[in-house]
Amino acid sequence: MPAQYVAPSKFGLFRIVRHGRRWRSLLEGCELARHDDASAALAYLQASCPRARLPTTLADWRYLAEPPARLAQASVNDGDWLLAG
């Protein structure tokens, strides 16, 4: 799971997700745009969806950090323990 900011709304779940060096703005599973930083993604979402009443600062969004690399790798290989035996 990549690092992301999340805010619920009556229109659905808005997310600002880190994707490599860039950030994606999403509504539910639909990508709306790509941005150079999270602040630009927030400004885009606020301008394009004013009726959603999104939080005005990223500090007001829920931040979900990216798990450490070793945990992310372990989750990719979770099915392997079923084969060992």
N, C-alpha and C positions, 0 to 999 in steps of 0.2 A: 504494500500500500504506500503510495507516494505521499509526501507532505502536502497538506491541504487545509484550507479554511472552509468552514461549513456554516451556512445560515438557513434555517427553515423559513418558509414563507407560505402564504395561502396559495401561491402559484406552484409550489413544489420546493424541492431542496436545491438551493444555490450552492455551488462549490467553486473555489478557486484552487486549482491543483497545479503543483509543480510538475513540469514535464521537461526533464533535462535542465537546460538553462532558462527555459521560458515558463510561462504560467498560462494555463488554460482556464477560461471562464465557462462554467457549465450550468445548465438548468436540468435537473434530473440527470438523464444519461446523454443529453444533447449538448455537444460542444458549440458554444456561441462564437468564441474568438480566441486568438492567442495573443499574449502580451509579453513585453520584456520584463516587467516586474509585477508583483502582486498589487501594488497601489494602482497601477494602470488598469488591471483587471477589475478592481473594485470600482473605479471611476466609470469604466465601461458598463458594468452591470447596473450601477445606479442611474446612469443616463438612459440606458436602453429599457430598463424595467422600473420606472419611478413608482408605479402603483404597488410594487412588491414591498415597499417600506423596509429595505435592507438596512442593516446597521451602517452607520456612517464611517466608522473607522475599523481597520482590521483587528484592532484590540478587542472590539466588541463581537467579533466572529469567534466561533469555536475553532481552535487550532488543533489539528491532529498531526502529530509529528511522524516522520518516517521512522520505522523501526530500525534498530541497529542492523548493519549488514549481515552479521551472523544469524540473527533471528529471521531476517528476510530470506536468506538462503535455506534455513531449516524449514520454513513453511513451503518452499518450492519442492522440497524433497519429502514432505510429510507422507506421501503414499508409499515411499520405499520401505517403511517398516512392515507393511503388510506382506511384502515379497520376501523379507528375510525370515528364515524359519526353517 
